[in-house]
């Protein structure tokens, strides 16, 4: 029996779909641009654990059609905390531009 990450099972993501997302993203989190660790490749074990990002659809469990891509835990939970609200994201960006040192 092949080991599969729980998130693959939760969202019915088959390995080819997951590998496609991995390849399209270059094995990196699109939010913070940090490298992911690959759950099945021994040569790519260093990096952040990728999480499956998905739309939150009220009234039903999320499935494959709701999957958007792979994010690290911090970026994924940040989107969840702001509920994917672009106005909040834009407001925070303006705030950082005014008060912070963008890197």
Rosetta blueprint (number, residue, H / E / L):
1 X L
2 X L
3 X L
4 X L
5 X L
6 X H
7 X H
8 X H
9 X H
10 X H
11 X L
12 X L
13 X L
14 X L
15 X H
16 X H
17 X H
18 X H
19 X H
20 X H
21 X H
22 X H
23 X H
24 X H
25 X L
26 X L
27 X L
28 X E
29 X L
30 X L
31 X L
32 X L
33 X L
34 X L
35 X E
36 X E
37 X E
38 X L
39 X L
40 X L
41 X L
42 X H
43 X H
44 X H
45 X L
46 X L
47 X L
48 X E
49 X E
50 X L
51 X E
52 X E
53 X E
54 X E
55 X L
56 X L
57 X L
58 X L
59 X L
60 X L
61 X L
62 X L
63 X L
64 X H
65 X H
66 X H
67 X E
68 X E
69 X E
70 X E
71 X E
72 X L
73 X H
74 X H
75 X H
76 X H
77 X H
78 X H
79 X H
80 X H
81 X H
82 X L
83 X L
84 X L
85 X L
86 X H
87 X H
88 X H
89 X H
90 X H
91 X H
92 X H
93 X H
94 X H
95 X H
96 X H
97 X H
98 X H
99 X H
100 X L
101 X L
102 X L
103 X L
